[in-house]
Amino acid sequence: MSRARLPMDWEVARLRVLFAAMLVAFGVIEAALWRIQVARGPAYRRDLARQSVRRVRIPGPRGRIFDARGRPLAENRPAFGLALYLEELRPRTRRATLTGEVARVIEELSAVLGLPPQTTPADLRVHIQKRLPLPFVVWRNLPDTAVARWAEMGSRLPGVDLYPEPVRAYPEGTAACHVLGYVRRAEIDVDAEEPFHYHLSEMAGAAGVEKVYDHLLRGRAGGRLVRVDAAGYRYDDLGGTEPRPGHDLRLAIDLDLQRAAEDALGEHAGALVALDPASGAVLAMASRPGFDPNAFVPSIPADEWSRLAQDPATPLLNRAAAGAYAPGSTFKPIVALAAWQAGRAQAETTHTCPGHFTIGGARFRCWDTLGHGPVDMPHAIRYSCNVYFFHIGLATGPDLIAAAARAAGLGRRTGIDLDHEAAGLVPDPAWKRRAWRDAWRDGDTCNLSIGQGPISATPLQMAVLAAAIANGGRRVTPHLLTAVRAPGEDDFAPHPAPAPEPIGWPAAALRCLAAGMRDVVMADDGTGRRMRVAGFELAGKTGTAEYGRKEEGRKRGWMIAFGPVERPRLAVAMVVEDAVSGGTTVAPRLQRFFAAALGIPTPPRRNS
């Protein structure tokens, strides 16, 4: 009997073990569920919230740029686009598709506005894949007529609304375009300390002051938090931090002088730079031809960029700071200073000009082929006598002339707060051996003495030279920025300017130069007499530099000037491409500029 009960006892024990195992398993499951739902529930909810929240970077408004008198040169204006909010256009039926619904709405909007869409189906696909929670902007920078049509006829369409955004504006159009530069769409900083899922478009400086001071002009970005659903559509806005605007800048540029400089150039290719001779502040900087920086906002069309970039007239080139030209006779004051410092010439040093100068079998001409006769240094400057400068140049030597030129700031960048400044070139025997593998000859010295040959300088460098002669021998660093206003501040804070550096020129030499340059303009037989402005004493030096093939006879006209002579307020350099001469082509244009700058009615333009 005991044997009969044994199997039954075994079955009962096995059932008990099974029941106990089930209790243990249920306990484990219950503990796991408690851990997931209770103990770690808040952490999972936080993770879920993080996964369904997207950070949107909102750029700060760009700072404004003003002229010396507080007139806006670059600012921000509100512009309106039309955007589709895709979460409101989600298909309601299985047969409908989001792309199809968006295409239908865009077609209807296009008819209302009378404008073709600015986006393509490919743009929509990229937006859905990468920026679904954000509005899909179909039109940007709508004209006022299109905004009015939308308000009247299309504002009832679901999922569509006006999309305001600031755009860069240059109220003076082409004025000071090379100084201001232009902006482009900023690249996304993927290494930023604060990562964002989406970036709204932001402008970055691409040229000129916009580029050099981009770090001040750009605002501090803010951010918004948006919650998205499982499909990626936005369904809630969680707030965020407001962006902060950039700094406002005030430049030394005086808009009235800038307009006068551009008017003096007219349609001629060339450049004009006007400095404060005491401080080096850039009061005007004009370059022709130019461009309208508004064409780059919000982005320049590819065909328009190609047209500008490939234009043989190079309208994007800032000839004032990046155009390097042979300076011609405007270089002669440097030769005079070098000869004076070397003890090879002074004011009374006289040489006879028969109209030509012969070295070996080579004959170098004076521009006046009849000759100037006996001339001293002030008269040699007044008449721009080549033969005189051949004599003192050979007596001084190329190394000392080159050293004097470099001391005045030639052959190196001036340090102006602009991009793409050219250094120019001051040749000497060492340079010729290195660059041309050839020896320096006396003919090279003759060419250098009248600013011809491989020597090159920018109008900005020559304006620095004019300022140094005007201010008593101090080399200034030209600069544009004079003051900065931080966000939220009412007043501008001065921006420090580099101090002028003494060059070490003899005072007697500077007086001699100033007297000769005064006679260039004020004497009836001076080469720059066409620059004369009634009621003011001005000083200048003309120059004409040949370029290209000899038989073509192409010339660039130059002039450096300062005035009024007793208390100079302006130091100027001007170059005109394809000129007759400095005295014929440039002097009348500088007359227009000085007349406007000194408050004299502008004389009629001369076609020379």
C-alpha positions in Angstrom: 0.0 0.0 0.0 2.8 2.4 0.7 4.1 1.5 -2.7 0.8 2.6 -4.3 0.8 6.0 -2.7 4.4 6.8 -3.8 3.6 8.1 -7.3 0.8 10.3 -6.0 3.1 11.9 -3.5 5.7 12.5 -6.3 3.1 14.2 -8.4 2.0 16.4 -5.5 5.6 17.4 -4.8 6.2 18.2 -8.4 3.1 20.4 -8.6 4.2 22.2 -5.4 7.6 22.9 -7.0 6.0 24.1 -10.2 3.7 26.4 -8.2 6.6 27.8 -6.2 8.6 28.5 -9.4 5.6 30.3 -10.9 5.3 32.4 -7.8 9.0 33.2 -8.0 8.7 34.1 -11.7 5.7 36.3 -11.1 7.6 38.0 -8.3 10.5 38.7 -10.6 8.2 40.1 -13.2 6.4 42.2 -10.7 9.6 43.5 -9.3 10.8 44.4 -12.8 7.6 46.1 -13.6 7.8 48.0 -10.3 11.4 49.0 -11.2 10.4 50.2 -14.6 7.2 51.9 -13.8 7.8 53.2 -10.3 11.5 53.3 -9.5 12.8 54.4 -12.9 9.6 55.9 -14.3 10.6 59.5 -13.9 13.9 58.9 -15.7 12.2 57.1 -18.6 9.7 60.0 -18.8 12.6 62.4 -18.9 14.3 60.4 -21.7 11.0 60.3 -23.6 10.6 64.0 -23.3 14.1 64.6 -24.5 13.6 62.4 -27.5 10.4 64.3 -28.4 11.8 67.8 -27.9 13.8 69.6 -30.6 16.0 72.6 -30.1 15.8 75.4 -32.7 18.5 78.0 -33.0 17.3 81.5 -33.5 20.0 84.0 -34.7 20.2 87.4 -33.0 19.5 90.5 -35.1 22.6 91.8 -36.9 24.1 95.0 -35.7 23.8 98.2 -37.8 26.5 100.3 -39.4 26.4 104.1 -39.4 28.5 106.8 -40.9 30.3 109.4 -38.9 27.2 111.5 -38.5 24.9 108.7 -37.5 23.3 108.0 -40.8 22.6 104.3 -41.5 24.8 102.6 -44.1 23.7 99.0 -43.3 20.6 98.0 -41.3 17.9 95.4 -41.0 14.5 95.7 -42.4 11.5 93.4 -41.9 10.7 91.1 -44.9 7.8 88.8 -45.3 7.6 85.4 -46.8 4.9 82.7 -46.9 5.4 79.5 -45.0 3.5 76.2 -44.8 3.0 74.6 -41.5 3.1 70.9 -42.4 1.6 69.6 -39.2 -1.6 71.4 -40.2 -1.5 70.0 -43.8 -1.2 66.3 -42.8 -3.2 64.1 -45.0 -6.6 63.1 -43.6 -7.0 60.0 -45.8 -4.8 57.1 -46.7 -4.9 58.0 -50.4 -3.6 61.5 -49.8 0.1 62.2 -49.4 1.8 65.1 -47.7 3.8 66.1 -50.9 0.6 66.0 -52.9 -1.2 68.2 -50.4 1.6 70.7 -50.3 1.9 70.8 -54.1 -1.9 71.6 -54.2 -1.6 74.4 -51.7 1.5 75.9 -53.4 -0.3 75.9 -56.7 -3.2 77.7 -55.2 -1.0 80.2 -53.5 1.0 80.9 -56.7 -2.2 81.8 -58.5 -3.2 84.2 -55.6 0.2 85.9 -55.5 0.9 85.9 -59.2 4.4 84.6 -58.4 6.1 81.3 -59.3 7.2 79.2 -56.3 10.8 79.8 -55.1 11.1 76.1 -54.0 11.1 72.8 -55.8 9.7 69.3 -55.0 13.3 68.3 -54.1 13.4 71.2 -51.5 10.2 69.8 -50.0 11.6 66.3 -49.7 14.7 67.6 -48.0 12.6 69.6 -45.6 10.4 66.7 -44.7 13.4 64.5 -44.1 15.5 67.0 -42.1 13.3 69.9 -40.9 9.8 68.6 -40.5 8.9 70.4 -37.3 9.8 73.8 -38.9 7.7 75.9 -41.2 8.4 75.2 -44.9 9.1 78.7 -46.4 7.9 78.7 -50.0 8.4 82.4 -50.7 10.9 84.9 -49.1 11.1 88.7 -49.3 7.7 89.1 -50.9 6.9 92.4 -52.6 4.3 94.6 -51.0 1.8 93.8 -53.7 2.1 90.1 -53.1 1.6 90.6 -49.3 -1.6 92.6 -50.1 -2.9 89.9 -52.4 -2.3 87.3 -49.7 -4.1 89.3 -47.1 -7.1 89.9 -49.4 -7.5 86.5 -51.0 -5.3 83.8 -49.5 -5.2 84.3 -45.8 -8.0 81.8 -45.2 -6.0 78.9 -46.5 -5.3 76.5 -43.6 -1.7 75.8 -42.7 -0.3 78.9 -44.4 0.8 82.1 -42.8 3.1 85.1 -43.3 6.7 84.4 -42.2 8.5 87.5 -41.0 12.3 87.6 -41.0 14.9 90.4 -40.9 17.0 90.9 -44.0 20.1 93.1 -44.4 19.5 96.3 -46.2 21.9 99.0 -47.6 19.8 102.2 -47.8 22.4 104.0 -49.9 22.6 101.4 -52.6 26.0 101.3 -54.2 27.5 104.1 -52.0 30.6 102.8 -50.1 29.8 99.3 -51.4 33.5 98.2 -51.3 33.8 99.5 -47.7 30.7 97.9 -46.4 31.0 94.7 -48.4 28.1 92.2 -48.3 26.7 89.3 -46.4 25.9 85.6 -47.2 24.1 82.8 -45.5 26.2 81.6 -42.5 27.5 78.1 -42.3 26.3 75.9 -39.5 28.7 75.5 -36.6 28.5 71.8 -35.9 31.1 72.1 -33.1 29.1 74.6 -31.1 29.1 74.1 -27.4 25.3 74.2 -27.3 24.0 71.7 -29.9 20.8 72.5 -31.8 18.6 70.2 -33.9 17.6 73.0 -36.4 19.2 76.3 -37.4 17.2 79.2 -38.8 19.0 81.0 -41.5 21.6 83.6 -40.4 23.7 86.2 -42.2 27.5 86.3 -42.0 29.8 88.9 -43.4 31.5 87.9 -46.6 33.4 91.0 -47.6 34.4 94.5 -46.3 33.4 95.8 -42.9 30.6 93.2 -42.8 33.3 90.5 -42.8 36.1 92.1 -40.7 33.7 93.0 -37.9 31.4 90.0 -38.2 32.3 89.0 -34.7 30.8 92.3 -33.4 27.9 92.6 -35.8 26.5 89.1 -35.3 24.0 88.8 -32.5 24.0 86.1 -29.8 21.7 83.3 -30.8 18.6 82.3 -28.7 16.7 79.1 -28.9 13.2 77.6 -28.8 12.1 74.2 -27.7 9.4 72.4 -29.7 7.8 69.1 -28.9 7.2 66.7 -31.8 5.0 63.6 -32.0 6.0 60.1 -33.1 5.8 61.1 -36.8 8.1 64.1 -36.3 5.4 66.8 -36.6 5.4 69.7 -34.2 2.5 69.8 -31.7 3.7 72.1 -28.9 6.0 75.1 -28.3 7.8 74.9 -25.0 9.4 78.4 -25.0 13.1 79.2 -24.8 15.6 82.0 -24.6 15.4 85.2 -26.7 18.3 86.1 -29.1 20.4 89.2 -28.4 21.2 91.7 -31.1 24.8 92.4 -32.3 26.8 95.5 -31.7 26.2 98.7 -33.8 29.2 100.2 -35.5 30.1 103.8 -36.4 32.6 104.4 -39.1 34.8 107.4 -39.9 33.2 107.5 -43.4 31.3 110.7 -44.0 28.4 110.0 -46.3 28.6 113.5 -47.9 32.3 113.1 -48.6 31.7 109.6 -49.9 29.1 110.8 -52.3 31.5 113.6 -53.4 34.3 111.1 -54.0 32.0 108.8 -56.1 30.7 111.8 -58.0 34.3 112.9 -58.7 35.0 109.5 -60.2 31.8 109.4 -62.2 31.7 106.4 -64.5 35.5 106.2 -64.9 37.3 103.2 -63.5 39.5 104.3 -60.6 39.6 105.1 -56.9 39.7 107.9 -54.4 40.7 107.8 -50.8 40.4 110.7 -48.3 42.0 110.6 -44.9 42.1 112.8 -41.8 45.9 113.5 -42.0 46.1 113.8 -38.2 44.5 110.5 -37.2 44.3 108.4 -40.4 40.5 108.1 -40.2 39.1 107.1 -43.6 36.6 109.8 -44.4 35.8 108.5 -47.9 36.9 105.5 -50.0 35.4 105.2 -53.4 36.1 102.6 -56.1 34.6 102.4 -59.6 32.9 100.4 -61.0 31.0 99.1 -58.0 28.0 96.9 -57.2 24.8 97.0 -55.1 25.2 95.0 -51.9 21.4 94.6 -51.7 21.7 92.2 -54.6 23.4 89.7 -52.2 20.4 89.6 -49.9 19.1 87.1 -48.9 21.3 85.3 -51.5 22.6 86.3 -54.9 21.3 84.3 -57.8 24.0 82.2 -59.5 23.8 84.0 -62.8 24.1 87.4 -61.2 27.2 86.2 -59.2 28.7 84.8 -62.4 28.1 88.2 -64.2 29.9 90.1 -61.4 32.7 87.7 -61.0 33.5 87.4 -64.7 33.0 91.1 -65.6 36.3 92.3 -67.1 35.7 95.6 -65.4 36.1 93.8 -62.0 33.3 95.6 -60.1 34.0 93.5 -57.0 37.6 94.7 -56.7 38.2 97.5 -54.2 40.7 99.5 -56.3 41.3 101.9 -53.4 42.9 99.2 -51.1 43.4 96.2 -53.4 44.3 97.9 -56.7 48.1 98.2 -57.1 49.4 100.6 -59.8 52.6 102.2 -60.8 52.4 105.6 -59.0 54.1 107.7 -61.6 55.3 111.1 -60.6 53.4 111.0 -57.3 56.4 108.9 -56.2 58.8 111.9 -56.7 58.3 113.3 -53.2 59.7 110.0 -51.8 62.8 110.4 -54.1 63.3 114.0 -52.9 63.1 112.9 -49.3 65.5 110.1 -49.8 68.0 112.4 -51.6 67.7 115.0 -48.8 68.3 112.4 -46.1 71.3 111.0 -48.0 72.8 114.5 -48.4 72.5 114.3 -52.2 70.1 117.2 -52.7 68.4 120.1 -50.9 66.0 122.8 -51.8 68.5 124.8 -53.7 70.1 121.9 -55.5 69.8 122.7 -59.2 69.9 120.6 -62.4 69.3 121.6 -66.0 66.6 119.9 -67.9 67.0 119.9 -71.8 64.0 117.7 -72.2 65.8 114.4 -72.1 68.4 112.4 -70.1 71.0 110.0 -71.7 72.6 107.0 -70.0 74.9 105.1 -72.3 72.9 104.5 -75.4 69.5 104.9 -73.7 67.6 108.2 -73.7 65.0 109.0 -71.0 62.5 111.7 -71.9 61.1 114.4 -69.7 57.3 114.9 -70.3 58.1 118.4 -71.5 60.4 117.6 -74.5 61.4 121.2 -74.8 63.0 121.1 -71.4 62.5 123.0 -68.1 66.0 124.6 -68.1 67.7 125.0 -64.7 65.3 123.9 -61.9 65.7 123.6 -58.1 63.8 121.1 -56.0 60.6 123.1 -55.4 60.4 123.9 -59.1 61.1 120.3 -60.1 58.1 119.3 -58.0 56.0 122.2 -59.4 56.7 121.2 -63.0 57.2 117.5 -62.3 60.5 117.5 -64.1 61.7 114.0 -64.9 65.3 115.0 -65.6 65.7 116.6 -62.2 64.6 113.3 -60.5 66.8 111.2 -62.8 69.8 113.2 -61.5 69.0 113.1 -57.8 67.8 109.5 -58.0 71.1 108.2 -59.5 73.0 110.3 -56.9 71.0 108.7 -54.1 70.8 105.1 -55.3 68.0 102.5 -55.4 68.5 101.0 -52.0 68.1 104.4 -50.2 65.1 105.3 -52.3 63.5 101.9 -51.6 64.2 102.4 -47.8 62.5 105.8 -47.9 59.5 104.3 -49.7 59.1 101.5 -47.2 59.4 104.0 -44.3 56.5 105.9 -45.8 54.4 102.7 -45.8 54.9 101.5 -49.4 55.6 97.9 -50.2 53.5 96.6 -47.2 49.9 96.6 -46.1 48.8 99.7 -44.2 46.9 97.7 -41.6 43.5 99.2 -42.5 40.5 97.2 -41.0 39.5 95.9 -44.4 40.0 92.5 -46.1 42.1 91.8 -49.3 44.4 94.8 -49.0 47.3 94.7 -51.4 50.9 95.3 -50.3 52.2 96.7 -53.5 55.9 96.4 -54.5 59.0 98.5 -53.9 61.7 97.0 -56.1 65.5 97.2 -55.3 68.6 95.4 -56.6 68.1 92.4 -54.2 64.5 92.0 -55.4 65.5 92.1 -59.1 68.2 89.4 -58.6 65.7 87.2 -56.7 62.6 87.8 -59.0 64.2 88.3 -62.4 67.7 86.8 -61.9 69.2 89.9 -63.4 71.4 92.8 -62.2 70.1 96.2 -61.4 71.0 98.9 -63.9 71.1 102.7 -63.9 68.1 102.7 -66.2 66.1 100.8 -63.5 67.0 103.6 -61.1 65.8 106.2 -63.5 62.5 104.4 -63.9 62.1 104.1 -60.1 62.9 107.8 -59.7 59.8 108.7 -61.6 57.5 105.9 -60.2 57.7 103.7 -63.3 58.7 100.1 -63.9 57.8 97.2 -61.5 57.0 99.6 -58.6 53.3 99.5 -57.5 51.3 101.1 -54.8 47.6 101.3 -53.8 45.6 104.6 -53.7 45.3 104.0 -49.9 49.1 103.8 -49.5 49.5 107.0 -51.5 46.9 108.8 -49.3 49.0 107.7 -46.3 52.0 109.4 -48.0 50.0 112.6 -48.6 48.9 112.6 -45.0 52.5 112.2 -43.8 53.6 115.2 -45.8 50.6 117.2 -44.5 51.0 116.3 -40.8 54.7 116.9 -40.5 56.2 113.5 -41.1 54.0 111.0 -39.2 52.8 107.8 -40.8 49.2 107.1 -39.9 47.4 103.8 -39.9 44.2 104.2 -41.9 41.1 103.0 -40.0 37.3 102.8 -40.5 35.8 101.9 -37.2 35.6 104.8 -34.7 32.9 103.7 -32.1 30.9 100.6 -31.0 27.6 100.5 -29.3 26.8 97.4 -27.2 23.3 95.9 -27.2 21.0 97.8 -24.8 23.3 100.8 -24.6 22.3 104.3 -25.6 25.7 105.7 -26.5 28.6 104.6 -28.6 31.9 103.9 -26.9 35.0 105.1 -28.8 37.1 102.5 -30.5 40.8 103.0 -30.0 42.8 104.1 -33.1 46.5 103.3 -33.8 48.7 106.2 -33.0 50.7 107.8 -35.8 54.4 107.0 -36.0 57.1 109.5 -36.7 59.0 108.7 -39.8 62.1 110.9 -39.1 62.0 113.1 -42.2 63.9 116.4 -41.9 61.6 119.4 -41.2 63.3 121.5 -43.8 62.7 118.8 -46.4 59.0 118.7 -45.5 58.7 122.4 -45.8 60.4 122.3 -49.2 58.0 119.6 -50.4 54.9 121.4 -49.1 56.0 124.6 -50.9 56.6 122.8 -54.1 53.2 120.9 -53.9 51.4 124.1 -53.1 52.8 125.6 -56.3 51.7 122.5 -58.2 48.1 123.6 -57.6 48.2 127.3 -56.8 50.8 128.5 -59.4 49.5 129.3 -62.9 52.1 127.0 -64.5 51.7 124.2 -61.9 50.8 120.8 -63.3 47.8 120.5 -61.0 46.4 124.0 -61.4 43.0 122.5 -62.6 42.5 121.4 -59.0 42.3 124.9 -57.7 39.3 125.9 -55.5 38.7 129.6 -55.0 39.3 130.8 -51.5 41.5 127.9 -50.4 45.2 127.1 -50.7 45.6 123.4 -51.6 48.7 121.4 -52.3 49.2 118.4 -54.6 51.4 116.3 -56.9 50.3 115.0 -60.2 51.4 111.7 -61.8 51.0 109.8 -65.1 52.0 106.2 -65.4 52.2 104.3 -68.6 51.1 100.7 -68.7 50.5 97.9 -71.2 52.2 97.8 -74.5 54.2 100.9 -75.4 52.5 101.3 -78.8 49.0 101.4 -77.1 49.9 104.6 -75.2 47.7 103.6 -72.2 48.1 105.7 -69.1 46.8 106.0 -65.6 46.3 109.4 -64.1 47.3 110.1 -60.5 47.2 112.8 -58.0 47.9 113.1 -54.2 46.8 116.2 -52.4 46.1 117.8 -49.1 44.5 121.0 -47.8 43.9 123.6 -46.7 47.7 124.1 -46.6 47.9 126.0 -43.3 45.8 123.5 -41.4 45.2 120.4 -43.5 41.9 118.6 -42.9 42.1 116.3 -45.8 44.8 114.1 -47.4 43.7 112.5 -50.7 44.9 110.1 -53.3 43.1 109.5 -56.6 43.8 107.3 -59.6 41.9 107.2 -62.9 42.5 104.3 -65.3 42.9 105.1 -69.0 43.5 108.8 -68.4 45.1 111.5 -70.5 47.4 112.6 -67.6 47.1 113.4 -63.9 46.9 117.1 -64.5 44.3 116.9 -67.3 42.1 114.0 -66.1 42.5 113.8 -62.3 43.0 117.4 -61.2 39.5 118.6 -62.3 37.9 115.7 -60.5 39.7 116.4 -57.3 38.6 120.0 -57.7 35.0 118.7 -57.6 35.8 116.7 -54.5 37.6 119.5 -52.6 34.9 122.0 -53.5 32.2 119.7 -52.1 34.3 118.9 -49.0 35.0 122.6 -48.3 31.5 123.7 -48.9 31.9 125.3 -52.2 29.3 124.9 -55.0 30.4 122.0 -57.2 31.7 123.2 -60.6 30.3 121.6 -63.7 31.8 118.2 -64.6 34.3 118.3 -67.4 34.5 115.4 -69.9 38.3 114.8 -69.7 
